Amino acid sequence: MSTVLFVGGTLVLTTALMYLTAVTAAVLQRGPLPFNPLLHPLENAFRLLLLGVCLLLVGVSGLPLEQFGLVSFSFRRDVATAVLVGLGIAWSLNAVSRLILPEAPSGFYSKNALQSVRPRSPQELVGVCLVAVPAALLEEVLFRGIWVGGFSAWLPPLLLIAVSAALFGVMHLAQGTWGVIATGLMGALLGAMFVWTGSLWFVLGVHWTINANQFVVAYLWPSFFGLNQ
């Protein structure tokens, strides 16, 4: 029974998130929002609710916590190394984006999503970096902890890395085709690092660093992403 609840609940939750992603993408296609959605109280409350559902699924699975990467925290691995790896991935993606996007066809990448979440003040920059922690934690618990770690009790890790990366990419549909491709590749890297280290905290540190780097760059140098000041 616990396996049915775990697998069924994960599939229902993932399907619901895919639907919400499609709705968000449709809204952002109309233009940037007049407020930063990452800082909206309801957005953050809903995110925490979903995180709670993920942790509930972990609990009902009957699997050991180590299966989900919930291992002892190591500052050297999960902070120092994770930050360096995250910065490397972030700037590698930025370099590729700078080469591809100027020659890409219209609509290949949507700037509306990034324009909406771009911090407009130092206070907003601090705020979005803080709320990026539970946002990244939700995605890591679901896509790496549950999909890769939990489901590896029954399926090969390489297959799960590929499937979770594809789902992770689709979750960023609002960013356009390039957003789906780039985050899909990032999801594959995070999945591989999760299997390699066995630590959810490590991939959380990498994920947060990538997001925080993009927020800082978007705030300080919006023209880097072709955004308005």
C-alpha positions in Angstrom: 0.0 0.0 0.0 2.8 2.4 0.9 4.4 1.9 -2.6 1.1 2.6 -4.3 0.6 5.8 -2.3 4.2 6.9 -2.9 4.3 6.3 -6.7 0.7 7.4 -7.3 1.1 10.5 -5.2 4.3 11.4 -7.0 2.7 11.0 -10.4 -0.3 13.1 -9.4 1.9 15.9 -7.9 4.1 16.0 -11.0 1.2 16.1 -13.4 -0.4 18.9 -11.4 2.9 20.9 -11.5 3.1 20.3 -15.3 -0.4 21.8 -15.7 0.5 24.8 -13.5 3.6 25.3 -15.6 1.6 25.5 -18.8 -0.8 28.0 -17.2 2.2 30.1 -16.0 3.8 30.0 -19.4 0.5 31.2 -21.0 0.3 34.1 -18.6 3.9 35.2 -19.1 3.5 35.1 -22.9 1.3 38.2 -22.6 4.2 40.2 -21.1 6.2 40.7 -17.9 4.2 40.8 -14.7 3.9 44.2 -12.8 5.2 42.5 -9.6 7.9 39.9 -8.8 6.0 36.6 -8.5 8.8 35.0 -6.5 8.1 37.4 -3.6 4.3 37.0 -3.6 3.1 35.6 -0.2 0.6 33.2 -1.8 3.3 31.9 -4.2 5.6 31.2 -1.3 2.9 29.6 0.8 1.9 27.4 -2.1 5.5 26.4 -2.6 5.9 25.4 1.0 2.6 23.4 0.8 4.0 21.5 -2.2 7.3 20.9 -0.3 5.2 19.5 2.6 3.4 17.1 0.2 6.8 15.9 -1.1 8.1 15.3 2.4 4.9 13.4 3.1 5.5 11.2 0.1 9.0 10.5 1.4 7.5 9.5 4.7 4.9 7.1 3.3 7.3 5.5 0.9 8.7 3.2 3.6 12.2 3.7 2.1 15.2 4.8 4.1 15.9 8.5 4.1 19.3 7.9 2.6 17.5 6.7 -0.6 16.3 10.3 -1.0 19.7 11.9 -0.4 18.8 12.9 3.2 22.3 12.1 4.6 24.6 13.9 7.0 25.4 17.5 6.0 29.0 18.3 5.1 30.0 22.0 4.8 33.0 21.2 2.5 30.9 19.1 0.1 27.5 20.7 0.3 28.5 24.3 0.5 32.0 25.0 -0.5 32.2 22.5 -3.4 28.6 23.0 -4.3 29.0 26.8 -4.7 32.0 26.3 -7.0 30.3 23.7 -9.1 27.1 25.9 -9.3 29.1 28.9 -10.5 30.9 26.9 -13.1 27.6 25.5 -14.5 25.9 29.0 -14.3 28.6 30.7 -16.3 29.0 27.8 -18.8 25.2 28.1 -19.5 25.6 31.9 -19.8 28.5 31.6 -22.2 26.5 29.2 -24.4 23.4 31.5 -24.2 25.5 34.5 -25.4 26.6 32.5 -28.4 23.2 31.0 -29.3 20.5 33.5 -28.5 21.6 36.5 -30.7 21.3 34.2 -33.8 18.2 32.3 -32.5 14.8 32.7 -34.2 12.2 34.8 -32.5 10.5 33.0 -29.7 13.3 30.6 -29.1 13.8 32.2 -25.7 11.2 34.2 -23.8 12.6 37.1 -21.8 9.3 37.8 -20.1 9.8 35.2 -17.3 13.3 36.6 -16.4 12.1 40.1 -16.7 9.3 39.3 -14.2 11.6 37.8 -11.6 14.5 40.2 -12.1 15.2 42.1 -8.8 14.5 45.8 -9.1 16.2 46.9 -5.9 18.9 45.6 -3.5 16.1 44.6 -1.1 14.4 42.5 -3.8 17.7 40.9 -4.7 18.2 39.8 -1.1 14.5 38.7 -1.1 14.6 36.5 -4.2 17.9 34.9 -3.2 16.3 33.9 0.1 13.1 32.6 -1.3 15.2 30.7 -3.9 16.2 28.3 -1.1 12.7 26.7 -0.6 12.1 26.9 -4.3 15.2 25.0 -5.1 14.6 22.6 -2.2 11.1 21.7 -3.6 12.5 20.9 -7.0 15.4 18.9 -5.6 13.3 16.9 -3.3 10.8 16.1 -6.1 13.0 15.6 -9.2 16.3 14.4 -7.6 15.3 13.0 -4.2 12.0 11.3 -5.2 12.2 10.7 -9.0 15.9 9.7 -9.0 16.5 8.5 -5.5 13.2 7.0 -4.5 12.3 5.4 -7.8 15.7 3.9 -8.1 14.4 1.2 -5.7 12.6 -0.2 -8.8 14.1 1.4 -11.9 17.7 2.1 -13.3 19.2 5.4 -12.1 20.2 6.4 -15.7 16.7 6.1 -16.9 15.4 8.1 -14.0 18.0 10.8 -14.5 16.8 11.2 -18.1 13.1 11.2 -17.2 13.5 13.6 -14.3 15.7 15.9 -16.4 13.0 16.0 -19.2 10.3 16.8 -16.6 12.5 19.4 -15.0 13.1 21.1 -18.4 9.3 21.2 -19.1 8.8 22.8 -15.7 10.6 25.9 -17.2 8.4 26.1 -20.2 7.7 29.8 -19.5 11.3 30.5 -20.5 10.8 29.3 -24.1 12.5 26.5 -26.0 16.0 27.4 -24.8 14.8 27.6 -21.2 13.5 24.0 -21.5 16.7 22.7 -23.1 19.1 24.5 -20.8 17.2 23.5 -17.6 16.8 20.0 -18.9 20.6 19.7 -19.3 21.0 21.2 -15.9 18.6 18.7 -14.5 20.6 15.8 -16.1 23.8 17.2 -14.4 22.1 17.6 -11.1 20.7 14.0 -11.3 24.1 12.6 -12.1 25.7 14.6 -9.2 22.9 13.3 -6.9 23.7 9.7 -7.8 27.4 10.3 -7.5 27.4 12.1 -4.1 24.2 10.6 -2.6 23.5 14.0 -1.1 20.4 16.0 -1.6 22.1 18.9 0.2 24.9 19.0 -2.4 22.5 19.3 -5.4 20.5 21.9 -3.5 23.6 24.0 -3.0 24.5 23.7 -6.7 20.9 24.5 -7.7 20.6 27.5 -5.4 24.0 28.9 -6.5 23.0 28.8 -10.2 19.7 30.6 -9.5 21.3 33.2 -7.2 24.0 33.9 -9.8 21.4 34.5 -12.4 19.5 36.9 -10.1 22.6 38.9 -9.3 23.6 39.1 -13.0 20.1 40.1 -14.0 20.0 42.8 -11.4 23.5 44.3 -12.0 23.8 43.8 -15.7 20.3 43.3 -17.2 21.6 43.9 -20.7 23.6 40.7 -20.4 20.3 38.9 -20.8 18.8 41.5 -23.1 16.5 42.8 -20.4 15.2 46.3 -19.8 16.8 48.3 -16.9 
